Amino acid sequence: MTNDKGRMTARGKFITFEGPEGGGKTTHARRLVEQLQAAGRQVLYTREPGGTPTGEAIRDILQHDKAGEAPCSETEVLLFAASRAQLVRHVIIPALERGAWVVCDRFADSTTAYQGYGRGFPVEQMIAINEFAINGAQPDLTLLLDLPVSDGFARLQQRGGQKDRIEREALEFHERVRAGYLAMAQRWPERFRVVDVRRPVEEVTAEIWNLVERVSR
Ligand code: T5A
């Protein structure tokens, strides 16, 4: 791979943050971006659903019923996948190819966790839809920020703001999501790292940095 000056560049690394609600994904993804930049890396931060004009429009439909009706569960799966397909092709793959690191706040595993384990669609079907959407762009490292569901919601309550459509789902739904994430971490141990986030922010930040440094070697 060469950059625009014709020099050889290595492909960047792709890091995703996943986990149940209120675990600190946005907080820690942004901290990681700052740390990587301070270490001299070119970094792109993005999020799902969203990250492109098409994706942000889909986000409004999915989270705030912007189309004037709630999407049915099948539509929900396909809209998350559509947002992802656009993000991968227009943003993530081009960034990795120019040697940038990509930090993404949620990615394909969210569909497996929420629509598969949470809503009850066949997990293997969700994985197949994800594969079609991501076009081979598998994360190098997935940081699963784990905490009990009730702790996550308590943090969101402290943070303030309205609950979106998915956050309003029953507690049992969110418990299945969390269990699904932990099952995925066991299934793909080479990619997943589980980070217990029931600890002060600085401690979690240090652990994440440790895990990320190992990927860059
Ligand atoms: N979804 C998404 C699907 O169903 N399928 C999919 O395929 C995809 C991609 C997205 C929603 O869409 C669903 C999942 C979600 O329901 P979103 O608005 O993007 O929703 O929000 P989430 O990704 O769910 O993020 P949350 O709003 O739940 O919060 P975060 O980002 O996990 O947490 P954050 O960083 O905002 O932190 C929450 C609070 O905790 C504090 C922070 O300061 C903040 O106040 N905090 C800590 N407090 C104490 N100790 C720590 N260690 C802390 N770390 C953070």
Residues whose N, C-alpha, C, O or C-beta is under 5 A from the ligand:
A	BS01	T5A	P20 E21 G22 G23 G24 K25 T26 T27 H28 E48 P49 F80 R106 F107 S110 T111 Y114 R155 R159 I166 E167 V197 R199 P200 V201 V204
